Amino acid sequence: MNTTYGLVRLAGVIAAIIGIGATTPARAQQEIPPPQGKGRLVVVMSGQSGPSHYTSASEAIAKLGYDVVLFDGNAMEGSQGANVAKAIQQAQQMPHALPGKAAVVGFSLGGGMALFYATHLPNLVAGVIAWYPLTSPIHDPAHFVAGLKVPVLMFAGENDNYRGCCMIKTAQDLAAAAATASGAPFELVTYPHTNHDFVLGGEFYNASAYSDALQKTAARLKQYLGS
């Protein structure tokens, strides 16, 4: 595959895995302004369960001082990355967003969209944070990591084998590839005794993992965007 990691092929693979349409336009579901009124932009992409499942996490990020714009990750699938770029550009026009690049935080399916596409938009994206993302289309971790154009922080539960799409082994293989690639902008944090969807309200909610991931998200957003 080339440096865009065969995104046309990936779109078809993802569509087969997820089983949802590919023509839904990207529309913001909700803007969650920061306490001070305006802030640097964080685009959040939901998992297949939809945006409402990630409202609590989005609100927690907004409280850190960022303007959070929440999108349905399902609408990103199948567009070969076009809807990811459109979503970020749309979010940049929100009334409470300060100018500049965005950080992208994705969960599950949305995490996969962030990994596959937002990491190839360095003109729009300062960095990506992927929570238990879709990774099954990645068959060459070293090549994938080598093609990253923005820094990535990934969280994964060590018991995660969700539907064969979000395997812990793939996450670990990506981390191993990054460790052998000088300067590869990829970091993995894993949580023992933790499954998929460990966010507040999730099917496998894990309070300690969720709290730690939020703290690390806050620290990484500060690196990407500032406080």
C-alpha positions as CSV (number, residue, x, y, z in Angstrom):
1,M,0.0,0.0,0.0
2,N,1.1,3.6,-0.5
3,T,1.5,6.2,2.2
4,T,-2.2,6.9,2.4
5,Y,-2.4,3.3,3.4
6,G,-4.8,2.2,0.7
7,L,-7.7,4.4,2.0
8,V,-10.0,3.5,-0.9
9,R,-9.5,-0.2,0.0
10,L,-9.9,0.5,3.7
11,A,-13.2,2.2,3.1
12,G,-14.6,-0.9,1.5
13,V,-13.2,-3.1,4.3
14,I,-14.6,-0.9,7.0
15,A,-18.0,-0.8,5.3
16,A,-18.1,-4.6,5.2
17,I,-17.2,-4.8,8.9
18,I,-19.6,-2.1,10.2
19,G,-22.4,-2.8,7.7
20,I,-23.6,0.9,7.4
21,G,-24.0,3.3,4.5
22,A,-21.3,5.4,3.0
23,T,-23.1,8.4,1.8
24,T,-24.3,10.1,5.0
25,P,-22.9,13.7,5.1
26,A,-20.8,14.8,8.1
27,R,-22.9,17.1,10.3
28,A,-22.1,18.3,13.7
29,Q,-24.4,16.8,16.3
30,Q,-23.5,19.2,19.1
31,E,-21.1,22.0,20.0
32,I,-20.1,22.0,23.6
33,P,-18.4,25.4,24.4
34,P,-15.8,25.7,27.1
35,P,-16.5,27.5,30.4
36,Q,-14.7,30.6,29.3
37,G,-16.8,31.0,26.1
38,K,-14.3,30.3,23.4
39,G,-11.4,27.8,23.1
40,R,-9.2,25.8,20.9
41,L,-11.1,23.2,18.9
42,V,-11.4,19.5,19.7
43,V,-13.4,17.4,17.2
44,V,-14.9,14.3,18.7
45,M,-16.0,11.4,16.5
46,S,-18.4,8.9,18.1
47,G,-18.4,5.1,17.8
48,Q,-21.0,3.1,16.0
49,S,-23.3,3.5,19.1
50,G,-23.7,7.2,18.1
51,P,-23.0,10.6,19.5
52,S,-25.2,10.5,22.5
53,H,-23.1,7.7,23.9
54,Y,-20.1,10.1,24.0
55,T,-21.8,13.2,25.3
56,S,-20.4,12.7,28.8
57,A,-16.8,12.3,27.6
58,S,-17.2,15.3,25.3
59,E,-18.5,17.4,28.1
60,A,-15.5,16.4,30.3
61,I,-13.1,17.5,27.5
62,A,-15.0,20.8,27.1
63,K,-14.6,21.5,30.8
64,L,-10.8,21.5,30.3
65,G,-11.3,24.7,28.3
66,Y,-11.7,23.4,24.7
67,D,-14.5,24.0,22.3
68,V,-15.8,20.5,21.6
69,V,-17.7,19.6,18.4
70,L,-19.2,16.2,18.5
71,F,-19.9,14.2,15.3
72,D,-21.4,10.9,14.5
73,G,-18.6,8.6,13.5
74,N,-20.9,6.6,11.3
75,A,-21.1,9.5,8.9
76,M,-17.3,9.4,8.5
77,E,-17.2,5.9,7.2
78,G,-17.0,5.1,3.5
79,S,-16.1,8.6,2.3
80,Q,-12.4,7.9,1.8
81,G,-11.6,10.6,4.4
82,A,-13.6,13.4,2.7
83,N,-16.1,13.5,5.5
84,V,-13.4,13.7,8.2
85,A,-11.9,16.7,6.5
86,K,-15.3,18.3,6.0
87,A,-16.2,17.7,9.6
88,I,-13.0,19.4,10.9
89,Q,-13.5,22.4,8.5
90,Q,-17.2,22.7,9.6
91,A,-16.2,22.6,13.3
92,Q,-13.6,25.4,12.7
93,Q,-16.5,27.6,11.7
94,M,-18.4,27.1,15.0
95,P,-19.0,30.3,17.0
96,H,-17.0,29.2,20.0
97,A,-14.0,27.8,18.2
98,L,-10.7,29.8,18.2
99,P,-8.7,29.8,15.0
100,G,-6.1,27.1,14.3
101,K,-5.7,23.4,13.9
102,A,-8.0,21.0,15.7
103,A,-7.3,18.0,17.9
104,V,-9.3,14.9,16.9
105,V,-10.6,12.5,19.6
106,G,-12.2,9.4,18.2
107,F,-13.9,6.4,19.9
108,S,-14.1,2.9,18.5
109,L,-15.4,3.4,14.9
110,G,-14.6,7.1,15.2
111,G,-11.2,6.3,16.5
112,G,-10.6,4.3,13.4
113,M,-11.7,7.1,11.2
114,A,-9.3,9.4,13.1
115,L,-6.4,7.0,12.8
116,F,-7.0,6.3,9.1
117,Y,-7.8,9.8,7.9
118,A,-7.2,12.6,10.4
119,T,-3.6,11.5,10.7
120,H,-3.1,12.4,7.1
121,L,-4.4,16.0,7.5
122,P,-1.5,17.9,9.0
123,N,-2.8,21.2,7.7
124,L,-6.0,20.8,9.8
125,V,-5.0,18.5,12.6
126,A,-2.6,19.0,15.5
127,G,-2.9,15.5,16.9
128,V,-5.1,12.5,17.3
129,I,-6.3,10.7,20.4
130,A,-7.9,7.3,19.7
131,W,-9.9,5.4,22.3
132,Y,-10.2,1.7,21.7
133,P,-10.3,2.3,17.9
134,L,-11.2,0.2,14.9
135,T,-7.9,-1.3,13.7
136,S,-8.8,-4.5,11.8
137,P,-8.0,-3.1,8.4
138,I,-4.4,-2.5,9.4
139,H,-2.3,-5.5,8.1
140,D,1.1,-3.8,8.1
141,P,1.6,-2.0,11.4
142,A,5.1,-0.8,10.5
143,H,4.0,0.7,7.2
144,F,1.0,2.3,8.9
145,V,3.0,3.9,11.6
146,A,5.6,5.1,9.1
147,G,2.9,7.0,7.2
148,L,1.5,9.0,10.2
149,K,1.7,12.7,9.6
150,V,0.4,13.9,13.0
151,P,1.1,12.5,16.5
152,V,-1.2,9.8,17.9
153,L,-2.1,8.7,21.4
154,M,-4.1,5.5,21.6
155,F,-5.9,3.9,24.6
156,A,-6.9,0.2,24.6
157,G,-8.2,-2.3,27.0
158,E,-6.1,-5.4,27.4
159,N,-9.2,-7.6,27.1
160,D,-10.4,-5.9,24.0
161,N,-11.2,-8.2,21.1
162,Y,-14.5,-6.5,20.2
163,R,-16.2,-8.1,17.2
164,G,-12.8,-8.8,15.8
165,C,-12.4,-5.1,14.8
166,C,-10.6,-3.5,17.7
167,M,-8.1,-6.2,18.8
168,I,-5.6,-5.5,21.5
169,K,-2.9,-7.4,19.6
170,T,-3.1,-5.0,16.7
171,A,-2.8,-2.1,19.1
172,Q,0.3,-3.7,20.6
173,D,1.7,-4.5,17.2
174,L,1.4,-0.8,16.3
175,A,3.2,0.2,19.5
176,A,6.0,-2.3,18.8
177,A,6.4,-1.0,15.2
178,A,6.5,2.6,16.6
179,A,9.2,1.6,19.1
180,T,11.5,0.4,16.4
181,A,10.8,3.4,14.1
182,S,12.9,6.3,15.1
183,G,10.7,9.3,15.8
184,A,7.4,7.6,15.0
185,P,4.7,9.8,16.6
186,F,2.7,7.0,18.2
187,E,2.0,6.1,21.8
188,L,-0.1,3.3,23.2
189,V,-1.6,3.2,26.8
190,T,-3.2,-0.1,27.7
191,Y,-5.4,-1.0,30.7
192,P,-5.4,-4.5,32.3
193,H,-8.7,-6.2,33.0
194,T,-10.4,-3.7,30.7
195,N,-12.6,-4.4,27.7
196,H,-13.9,-2.3,24.8
197,D,-16.2,0.7,25.4
198,F,-14.8,1.4,28.9
199,V,-16.2,5.0,29.0
200,L,-18.7,6.3,31.4
201,G,-22.0,4.7,30.4
202,G,-20.3,2.2,28.2
203,E,-21.0,-1.5,28.0
204,F,-17.7,-2.3,29.8
205,Y,-17.3,0.8,31.9
206,N,-14.1,0.8,33.9
207,A,-13.9,3.7,36.3
208,S,-10.1,3.6,36.8
209,A,-9.3,3.2,33.1
210,Y,-11.8,5.9,32.1
211,S,-10.4,8.4,34.7
212,D,-6.8,7.7,33.8
213,A,-7.5,8.0,30.0
214,L,-9.3,11.3,30.6
215,Q,-6.3,12.6,32.6
216,K,-3.9,11.6,29.8
217,T,-6.3,13.1,27.2
218,A,-6.1,16.4,29.1
219,A,-2.3,16.3,29.2
220,R,-2.0,15.4,25.5
221,L,-4.5,18.1,24.4
222,K,-2.4,20.6,26.2
223,Q,0.6,19.5,24.2
224,Y,-1.4,19.6,20.9
225,L,-3.3,22.8,21.5
226,G,-2.2,24.5,24.7
227,S,-4.3,25.1,27.8
